[in-house]
Amino acid sequence: MAKDPGRVLIFDTTLRDGEQSPGASLNLEEKLAIAQQLARLGVDIIEAGFPFASQGDFAAVQRIAEQVGGEDGPIICGLSRASESDINACAKALMPAPKKRIHTFIATSDIHLEHKLKKSRSEVLKIVPEMVQYARSLVDDVEFSCEDAARSDYNFLYEVIEAAIAAGASTINIPDTVGYTTPAEFGDLIYKINENVPNIDEAILSVHGHNDLGLAVANFLEAVKNGARQLECTINGIGERAGNAALEELVMSLHVRRSYFNPYFGRVADSPTPLTAIRTEEITKTSRLVSNLTGMVVQPNKAIVGANAFAHESGIHQDGVLKNRLTYEIVDAQTVGLSDNRISLGKLSGRSAVRARLEELGYDLSREDLNDAFARFKDLADRKREITDRDLEAIVSEQVQLPEAFFQLHLVQVSCGTALKPTATVTISDKEGREKTSVSLGTGPVDAVVRALNSLTDERNELVEFSVKSVTEGIDALGEVTIRLRRDGVLFSGHSADTDIVVAAAQAYINALNRLVSSKGRRSIHPQKDTVKSTSRPSL
């Protein structure tokens, strides 16, 4: 692979780094749904997970490799630490994919070497070529990352990169692991790597960064100007701490300001050739899917995909937009797939019409899932005169998101008002089908429901977030509820949608509780925080 592919490669790590957002854990079906949408979006590489972390992660990477990684689809990538056990798990999980990549890494900053790895620079310089070469013996495409590169000694970094390329790495990733650097510094680092690594022409330079100072996208764009040709990013910018660089912001920056960036690719300024392979009209749909499945609500003022991104309230702005949209809009909303909800379905619509519309929206459901979705559609159609695309998306995303049902909700009934103490009656059943009912008082109807649910289970938890948003406009709109529970420092998300937000809250709580119960006894390794004890090969 040549150093410069002539455009920017988009490496999506929503399913790996994005899933490390507190409370954003996804099950296998959710990961598969997101991976399929990422393929429709046109990303070049999908980092599907960290196979060595857990059986669940291994299964998800393997399933995505089987069903998403076709000949014409994206490269499917798995993350591994610089150890044979990690690399072996990665290669095995990726085996079904026609196009696969092992992404292995080790820290290079002195602070990580001293306090986390407990290794010297010379030890790391020995490990890197051994592990890259081993990964290269299993797959043709190997990416190597210098963790915490932005805080590493530059001369040592050059040595590590040169050794990794010589051992077979075709992509070198430079992460700003802690979101510390600034655009000028990050651009200078990429420039100096190009100038000081003798064999850098044999690899593509990639960047990965976090948004702790709100500079991730700016850092990446400066890196592009200095020769970076792969950007590692996530949908909606989700990820650990303050998140990662946001895919939609990077792609649309390169799209809207193409004439500015073209000369850095050796093109004339007005060249119409896109700088990425992303199908921008899929951006809004992808954003909504990830938000729904992770339970991470997109802030209204979020660039490109926020609810207010194309809204105008100022009279001056409204007047200007009515006369010519270009007066206050630099992006056509339709470019990112945002258009008015199309009303096409109602209570008399049949299964075939619902299936056809879901397929147009990008959902490929099994017969059983379609039956469930159609039943939910008919139930909603009895309560809501017009069903929009957003309603259908809410129905399907909630269905895909359902965890294993340790508890099921059967009845929710509340009474409240100015002269009444909020009271909830709730009935649930456990995995054996045994029903239990509880009545509780609360400060409000949702609080009463939560208290009743807590009294019916022995699962200790703390409710740390309750959020409601309307799917569409109107008094009969679906209300989407997200609930996060915390136990032992770990967050578990639940999501549900209903025209009755109290019912949606109860179901979202049950979904979060089911995730909490299903996590018992599972140990998942964190790729950056858990170190390997040995990197040597086992004796044969």
TORBA-125399 format. One line per 10 residues: for each residue x, y, z of C-alpha. Coordinates in steps of 0.001 Angstrom, whole numbers. Layout:
BEGIN
X:Y:Z; ...
end
This chain:
BEGIN
0:0:0; 1401:3374:-991; 2079:6005:1625; -464:8445:198; -3753:6896:-969; -4695:10211:-2583; -7478:10842:-83; -8195:10472:3618; -8991:6977:4890; -11673:6929:7585
-10957:4427:10354; -14033:4121:12565; -13468:2972:16142; -17010:3487:17461; -17283:-228:18254; -13972:-329:20122; -12900:2995:21611; -16408:4427:21409; -17815:1501:23347; -15426:2322:26170
-17615:5341:26992; -19011:4776:30500; -22362:2994:30192; -22153:2575:26425; -21577:-1189:26294; -23249:-2879:23329; -24406:-6449:22818; -23552:-8503:19751; -26687:-7645:17769; -26244:-3937:18476
-22619:-4043:17341; -23626:-5853:14176; -26342:-3283:13405; -23863:-419:13826; -21193:-2204:11755; -23659:-2727:8898; -24573:961:8980; -20889:1961:9064; -20406:-96:5904; -23316:1759:4271
-21755:5029:5427; -18622:4095:3502; -15937:3957:6176; -12687:2390:4984; -11854:471:8161; -14074:-719:11026; -12270:-1416:14288; -14763:-4014:15490; -13383:-4610:18971; -10663:-6032:21194
-11017:-9827:20763; -8810:-10815:23710; -10863:-8712:26148; -13782:-11097:26543; -15720:-13863:24834; -18368:-11282:23921; -15861:-9042:22176; -14336:-12015:20353; -17774:-13172:19143; -18725:-9668:18000
-15524:-9201:15972; -15951:-12654:14428; -19598:-12032:13526; -18804:-8642:11976; -15935:-10260:10027; -18399:-12847:8694; -21316:-10578:7822; -19899:-7116:7143; -16391:-7653:5840; -17185:-8568:2232
-14883:-8196:-769; -16355:-4772:-1526; -16871:-3836:2106; -14612:-2162:4648; -11472:-3652:6158; -12373:-5308:9476; -9842:-4557:12193; -9254:-5916:15671; -7156:-4361:18426; -4433:-6223:20294
-1731:-5357:22759; 1814:-6259:21769; 1597:-9866:22943; 1185:-13172:21139; -1944:-14130:23081; -3704:-10906:22071; -2510:-11149:18465; -3600:-14797:18172; -7093:-13990:19460; -7307:-11093:17020
-6244:-13182:14020; -8679:-15966:14909; -11629:-13599:15304; -10825:-11837:12018; -10357:-15047:10030; -13735:-14916:8160; -13087:-11409:6756; -11686:-11177:3192; -10019:-7897:4187; -8647:-7935:7722
-6214:-5940:9822; -4512:-6523:13148; -3972:-3278:15051; -1332:-3804:17724; 118:-1219:20065; 2475:-468:22918; 3133:2719:24877; 6149:4865:24013; 5999:7796:26458; 8346:7727:29438
5459:8199:31879; 3728:5066:30510; 6949:3072:30345; 7803:3848:33950; 4429:3651:35651; 2361:1268:33509; 4609:-1039:31509; 7535:-1035:33946; 9824:-1395:30932; 12829:442:29516
13051:2010:26095; 15392:-761:24930; 12879:-3413:26013; 10107:-1716:24040; 12386:-1420:20996; 12878:-5197:21177; 9163:-6004:21629; 7866:-3845:18758; 9521:-5592:15774; 8934:-9050:17291
5214:-8516:17757; 4655:-6635:14481; 6465:-9385:12612; 4398:-12029:14389; 1152:-10239:13489; 2381:-9858:9898; 2882:-13647:9730; -859:-14076:10388; -2381:-11297:8220; -1188:-9128:5351
-2364:-5844:6888; -825:-4733:10195; -1234:-1379:11903; 1043:-339:14752; 250:2371:17311; 2666:4208:19588; 375:4759:22569; 726:8251:24091; 2862:9305:21120; 2044:12975:21660
3908:12890:25003; 6764:10673:23822; 10369:11686:23202; 10483:12389:19489; 13825:10695:18795; 12708:7524:20560; 9410:7681:18674; 11270:7806:15337; 13228:4669:16296; 10084:2757:17260
8244:3732:14073; 11204:2766:11875; 11429:-628:13579; 7670:-1257:13230; 7689:-462:9499; 10759:-2612:8901; 8962:-5500:10634; 5929:-5232:8346; 3559:-2530:9621; 1861:-807:6667
40:1775:8810; 1594:3742:11652; -830:5366:14081; 126:8398:16158; -2294:8779:19093; -2893:11765:21301; -4047:9311:23952; -4872:11838:26655; -6068:14744:24498; -3125:16911:25580
-1688:18367:22391; -2655:21460:20366; -3101:21729:16569; 254:23397:15926; 2088:20832:18073; 306:17851:16544; 873:19086:12992; 4551:19618:13819; 4824:16070:15191; 3387:14564:11988
5684:16748:9877; 8769:15704:11872; 7888:12005:11637; 7730:12393:7856; 11094:14139:7900; 12983:11907:10358; 11810:8312:9836; 13845:6921:6905; 11301:4304:5770; 8135:6338:6407
7302:6191:2679; 6458:2512:3173; 3528:3220:5507; 416:5347:5789; 444:7783:8690; -2668:7641:10860; -3828:9729:13817; -5995:8936:16834; -6961:11490:19450; -9181:12333:22380
-11141:15499:22956; -10181:16354:26549; -9409:19963:25610; -11972:20137:22800; -9210:20140:20170; -9394:16641:18650; -10941:17616:15300; -8687:20669:14941; -5646:18507:15741; -6624:15973:13076
-7159:18580:10372; -3718:20016:11078; -2305:16474:10886; -3916:16037:7453; -2177:19177:6238; 1141:17651:7334; 705:14255:5714; -1636:12123:7849; -3860:10089:5530; -5900:7990:7958
-8146:9436:10673; -9302:7280:13586; -12619:8633:14817; -16060:7747:16195; -19674:8537:15399; -20886:11486:17517; -17360:11696:18964; -18160:9121:21654; -15341:7490:23589; -13500:7496:26880
-13577:10632:29024; -14431:13556:26696; -14575:11238:23684; -12750:10889:20381; -12526:13058:17297; -16022:13086:15737; -16270:11398:12340; -19077:13628:11094; -17180:16818:11944; -13988:15644:10256
-15743:14431:7116; -17862:17549:6703; -14884:19832:7374; -13031:18127:4532; -16179:18277:2374; -17164:21905:2970; -13567:23232:2936; -12350:20975:128; -10874:23883:-1818; -8727:24752:1217
-7453:21187:1748; -7083:20157:-1937; -3596:21689:-2389; -2280:19539:482; -3178:16525:-1687; -1472:17891:-4762; -4790:18892:-6347; -5954:22176:-7773; -8077:24101:-5286; -11341:23686:-7183
-11005:19923:-7793; -14451:18315:-7238; -13035:14931:-6245; -14114:14075:-2666; -11388:13840:-30; -13059:10849:1681; -15173:7897:517; -17926:8666:3041; -21522:8783:1777; -22465:11931:3639
-26216:11401:3219; -25889:8475:5658; -24387:10615:8443; -27597:11616:10256; -29005:8082:10216; -25724:6673:11544; -25617:9281:14296; -29153:8456:15424; -28499:4713:15392; -25390:5031:17555
-27141:7452:19912; -30134:5137:20309; -28148:1948:20819; -25572:3396:23219; -28103:5548:25074; -25753:8515:24662; -27909:11499:23724; -26421:13947:21212; -26299:17473:22613; -28629:19847:20707
-25804:22210:19701; -23540:19415:18450; -21997:20278:15082; -23502:18538:12020; -25823:16105:13858; -27246:18114:16780; -30951:18970:16821; -30109:22686:16517; -27403:22306:13853; -29747:23597:11128
-32203:25566:13296; -32526:29358:13111; -34295:31371:15801; -32894:34854:15354; -35188:36992:13191; -32211:38311:11243; -30969:34783:10559; -34442:33547:9609; -34915:36415:7168; -31521:35753:5585
-32105:32013:5234; -35521:32559:3673; -33926:34814:1046; -30887:32615:456; -29854:29672:2658; -26176:30425:2024; -26445:33612:4100; -26297:31591:7321; -25846:27937:6303; -22581:26473:5034
-23951:22913:4841; -27088:21812:3025; -29018:19715:5549; -29840:17174:2837; -26108:16603:2304; -25959:14840:5673; -29248:13017:5134; -31438:15356:7136; -34836:15883:5588; -38421:16247:6711
-39907:13045:8081; -41804:11345:5316; -45282:10228:6428; -46022:7010:4574; -47428:4477:7025; -50492:4180:9231; -52697:1673:11045; -53884:119:7751; -50359:-481:6429; -49353:-4113:5993
-46262:-6122:6844; -44819:-5824:3323; -45029:-2020:3392; -43342:-1870:6791; -40607:-4269:5683; -40005:-2303:2466; -39725:995:4373; -37354:-529:6921; -35170:-1831:4095; -35111:1672:2570
-33956:2954:5963; -31154:377:5969; -32552:-2259:8352; -32266:-5877:7234; -34363:-7810:9773; -34779:-11543:10167; -38297:-12983:9892; -38612:-13186:13679; -37339:-9641:14226; -39647:-8343:11496
-42617:-10007:13191; -41707:-8347:16484; -41151:-4964:14812; -44477:-5210:12953; -46336:-6059:16170; -44809:-2965:17827; -45660:-903:14739; -49328:-1969:14868; -49490:-1230:18583; -48076:2256:17992
-50361:2848:14979; -53393:2261:17207; -52244:5143:19419; -50607:7439:16848; -52322:8468:13624; -49190:8910:11505; -46005:6828:11717; -42816:8563:10580; -39380:7240:9666; -38100:8399:13055
-40835:6364:14765; -39801:3262:12812; -36145:3845:13707; -37068:4129:17382; -39067:883:17234; -36287:-1090:15572; -33391:391:17569; -35120:-406:20854; -35833:-3933:19672; -32218:-4510:18632
-31008:-3082:21932; -32945:-5451:24197; -30602:-7385:26495; -31209:-10907:27776; -34529:-10825:29646; -33822:-11746:33265; -36792:-9557:34198; -39852:-8710:32108; -42292:-5856:32642; -46012:-6794:32669
-47860:-3906:34278; -47264:-238:35034; -49994:1864:36581; -49544:5266:38194; -51714:7853:39878; -50524:11396:40430; -51738:14974:40422; -51741:18202:42418; -53693:16665:45320; -52307:13112:45051
-49163:11464:46287; -47529:9861:43223; -48162:6114:43465; -47035:3305:41133; -48183:-293:40851; -45710:-2472:38948; -45735:-6153:38024; -42686:-7970:36665; -41671:-11594:36147; -38275:-13245:36574
-36524:-15687:34256; -38570:-18600:35638; -41813:-16765:34859; -42731:-16002:38484; -44710:-12770:38748; -44307:-10220:41539; -46182:-6985:42176; -45262:-3952:44251; -46864:-615:45106; -44639:2359:45968
-44876:6087:46608; -42439:8581:45095; -41680:12240:44542; -43112:11845:41030; -44539:9068:38841; -41169:7930:37502; -39602:7934:40977; -42534:5850:42248; -42070:3359:39386; -38335:3052:40067
-38917:2518:43785; -41459:-202:43009; -39074:-1919:40585; -36216:-1776:43090; -38392:-3390:45751; -39055:-6329:43400; -35411:-7264:42823; -32344:-7820:44965; -30048:-6065:42490; -28300:-3224:44296
-27810:-174:42058; -27849:3613:41908; -29840:5504:39275; -27476:8188:37985; -29209:9440:34842; -32763:9783:33555; -33338:11588:30263; -36349:11980:27984; -36524:13285:24438; -39258:13426:21827
-38729:11372:18693; -40944:13589:16550; -43104:16675:16960; -46696:16581:18172; -48649:15640:21253; -48742:11978:20199; -44987:11699:19620; -42963:8804:20953; -40931:9694:24012; -37458:8119:24154
-36163:7456:27653; -32565:6640:28590; -31691:5416:32067; -28245:4702:33486; -27649:2591:36565; -24360:2345:38418; -23009:-499:40492; -19430:-839:41734; -18380:2076:39546; -19720:501:36332
-22554:2115:34339; -25344:186:32609; -27668:1865:30088; -31285:1103:29267; -33332:2642:26487; -37005:2507:25500; -39611:4465:23531; -43358:4762:24028; -46108:7353:23668; -46367:7101:27483
-43072:8252:28957; -43792:6567:32312; -44131:3213:30549; -40980:3994:28531; -39139:4835:31771; -40184:1547:33381; -39078:-480:30359; -35795:1437:30051; -35103:725:33731; -35822:-2984:33202
-33492:-3022:30178; -30695:-1399:32202; -31303:-3823:35059; -31117:-6782:32674; -27767:-5523:31403; -26545:-5198:34966; -27580:-8770:35826; -26124:-10224:32617; -22742:-8639:33381; -22260:-10610:36597
-19095:-12666:36613; -17832:-11252:33327; -14337:-9849:33213; -13415:-7547:30388; -9872:-6345:29876; -9283:-2697:29072; -6714:-2462:26248; -4899:616:27544; -5203:119:31289; -4441:-3597:31586
-894:-4585:30728; 356:-7975:29660; 2708:-9791:31960; 4714:-11447:29214; 5397:-10757:25584; 7709:-13666:24903; 6648:-16557:22734; 5721:-19809:24486; 8173:-22644:24021; 7079:-25217:21427
end
